[in-house]
């Protein structure tokens, strides 16, 4: 039987008496009944507070050596005694007050405990003939106590590392874990904490164990990875060794010649006892635990794991651990470097936390580096990290947090387990592909619809019958290398996982191959921007931006890269983000010039798109030059009876109309309309567009009678071809309403505006810019009628929609806000 751990809590002013007591307990020590510890056992250079705390926690018998000096000591009385009584009350230790010198002690918190010597008479008091007799009585009492607690369960707190002094945040996860584990009372509950390597799962488990250690008599910790021999050690062997060790600690009988017998023995003990916590750390193969778990028990079981499925352990919803919130990640970095920071450095700390994607392991590595390099600053580290990424991060391994590996090693181990399996090569290639994407909200369609642009292994995967993309992604999810987005056909990957994957690609040529694959796949799923799909295009913007960076960096010149540049530019132009649109249009022109040549119709289209942008910005001379150049290419290559040549005529006419060059505009409008009538017919939407444009021109000139039949004809074509529930039909209604408003025919205008608004509400939804346009138009009509309060409500609603969809800097938003201000001023002027 192992000796009971005995801890002395005393004032150094009573050190002589403590030494004398030690002499009287020497027989108990020699008989291995007790093993003592006091603070004089701390070796030079040791962290005395930590060592005291650790030995106090491990003690089974705690002696409080009472005197006036003890009561006057803040450390003895307020810290050691307080914790000792907590351990006593939770039956994790036995506390015995030993009265050394006469003092007032009966009303103290320890006064309710049975004290030694007999009757609580002080050892140095007059109640004893000699101090030897008093010490003999104390030794007798301690012997009895030690023998008595042999029948009481031995307290175990087996967390293999100290509490992390810089642990930050995770309150939500800890509260949820506590809630789940205690929801069944004394019935054993099994919970799992899952997440990416380096996300802090082990730290949460350790924090929980320390935070609630007084609630448990036993805290068992089973480590399922051997950090020194990770590749050679079977987790089942580590499990077995842990169970053998706990059987020995608890004196649980088992056949020592057959280690396997420790499994049922320890399980049986767990089933018969309560108030225990059993933690399996790094349980990445959770199904293997099934035979090690008790069937019925009264304790709590907690797993940390990269795995995603725990059904065999009856865990349907593991606790997902995500990256630290940015505020907490920043607070961790600042706490970790342990230095005063000015406002500027705090700002750079926040930027670094964001750059490291809020991963606790990466934050620990960066923080440890900065703590050791006192002369280095967050600003310098951030600048160097942006240049060298993993190279700088890997210069300092983690210190706090019991992380066994660095960021790079942690994830390479995970990836290699996938890469080594031949049947998972396609999954490995998907992870390589994802390394070059924007990390968040990755659409699954990039892989399914773009598979023909990806590696042979991925193409082969989809060619096999019965294979689903979920089979491709599941191995990556199982290792927490990607995270699925709940309720969406999307997933995400951590930025540092991407950096680790990129570090494994040796040549620039291979990187360029993956970059071009990104461009091809993004172009494949990126639709041509038009009414009804703007939100889809916006959701793809992060992937589009990454692809565009590759186009510029690697000079990717292909039909796909030109097409993608043009699509993105078109979206920005439509929503009024002209600064973003122009460089993309210019890029598309150059790619088209290189790939297709200057006499290709697509090159003319690129010129035309940029000209439209310049027209929207009022840069009329630049726009006219480009429109005429595009028109001449189409005239030469396609001929004057081609719809594309008609489009060039129409576009140039729009420009002239904006400049007030009405006669030139009318000639071109009519010429375009006749070509469209001849080639496409009068029921084609393009012919309807010509009618609408000419009607607008007449309306601008006050030629209302000529404009009205054209608007009506445009509306009827839209109704016939597209139907009454199409956004273009709503636009036709809106245009005719605007004409009626200009003529003062307010009732007719209101009817049409409302009809157009309802179509847009039904088809596009109330959070669409076109619905906001309807609100703005109807509000403008109300202002004309002096119905200011109704107009004010509509303007406010329109502004909120535009603010949330296209932003405050969008030209349409600015126009509506100006209209709203005019309404307010008109209302005040009439009061």
C-alpha angles and dihedrals in degrees: 000000000000118000119260114254110242123196126197116214107188147136116259087232086070095048094118091055091046089054091049091051089051089057091053090050093051093101091055088049093049091048088053091239092125138020113201135212134182134161094268086073091070109111122227111281094021122135097250098194093051093046093049091049093047095049092044090054092049095047122112095186120036119192116203104201099209125210137126086269091056091050091048094051112097092202096048098040104034102032113022097033093045093052092042091056091048089055091046094050091050090049092242093121141005116243118206121185110215110198106218101169134014111271141135102280110134095090094048119107089257091050092094091062125092105262133204140261101049115290090003093280111163115252092230094040129106093258092084128064089216138000089241090066090049093049090047089056090050091050090050091051093048091049090053091047093049091049092046095053091053084085091049118084114265112245115241128191103171105171100143098221141039123268111278107251093204098045106142134191125334092128091138094053093045093049092048091049092050091047093052096044093049098040091090098047110219093349110112113254125190119210134177132210110204134182149110121319109270094021092116105258094141091047092054091050091049092046090052091050093051095042094052101028092119088059092060131059090199131033113185122190121196114190111205097192127062101218093203096045102026096152098043102044122090111220089220090059090052089050092051093048091051092051091049090051094050092048088055094047092050095039090239110168117242136145103274090197089060110047091188089070088070089072098065090035094057092040089054090051091051090051092054100044136059139202095056134129120204116194123193107195120203093006093170092158099049096170089067089064095065097093092046097057125090116248094217123016146143101230140080128261123200129185130192113202149153088218121107105205124061101160095131089059091050092248109136099164115035118193106262115220114207133182116295115269109260094251091052093044090052092046090051092053093048092047091046097056090049097210138114112264129198121222092268094053091047088055091052090047089056091048091050092049088053093046090052087052092239094283110158095216092051091045090052092051093049092043093049090050093051092045091054094042099058093178093055120092135206088247092056093044092050092050093049092044091054087057103040106018110180094016091067095038092053093054089084125040122208119278107176122047101045092261105167096198140029123252094265096047093044094058097036088059089052093047095046090057087060097038093053092061112083093207090058099054091108090053090050090053091049089056090050089051091049090054088072098046131086101275100230132066096005107185114230086220089074087071101034098044096031097045093111088063094050134079124306091250091058093045090049090049092059093042090062111090118248097021116135127193089243088065087056096049099038097080090053091048091047089060092043090241088130132024123217117227107235114244094006137088089240141096138191138219129205115253092232092052084057091051091050091051092048090051089062093058104087106188131057088223092061091047089052090053091055091044092054089048088057091052092049095047095046091050089049094061099030107101125213103267114252140137109307100025103061092105090052090052092047091051088056093048096100091054090044092053092051091048090049091053089054091049089056099038098045096029092236104189114182140118089264094052091047092048093049092048090052094047093051092046090050092054092050091047093050092053094044099253092135099162090059093044100052100064089046092052090048089049091050090051093052093046091048091048091052099041102035107017132237095283096059121109091231090057088054089051090053090052091047093051092053090046090055089052092051090049091053088053094048093249090137101163093053090045093051093052092052094044091052092047091051091046093053092050090052092045090052100041103031105022133237095283095059121110090231090058088050088053090054090051090048094049093050089048091054089053092051091048090053088053093049092249090137101163094052090044093051092051092053094043091054093046091051091046093053093050090050092046091052099041104030104022133236094283095060120110090231090058088050088053090055090051091050094048093050090047090053089051092053091046091053088055094047092250091138098157091056092044098052099065090047091053090047092049090049089051094051092050090051090048092050099041103033104021132237094282096059122108090231091058088052088053090052090051090048092052093051090046090054090053091051090049090053088053093048092248091138101164093053090045093051092051092053094043090052092047091051091047093053092050091052091045091053099041104031103022132236094283096061125108091233091057087051088053090056091051090050093049094049090047090053090054091051090051089055087054095045093247091137102159092053090046092048092055092050094047091052091051092048092049092052091051094048092045091056096042110034103007137241094284094059113113091232091053091050091050093052092047090051090050090050091052090050088052092052092049092047090049092051091046091056095050 
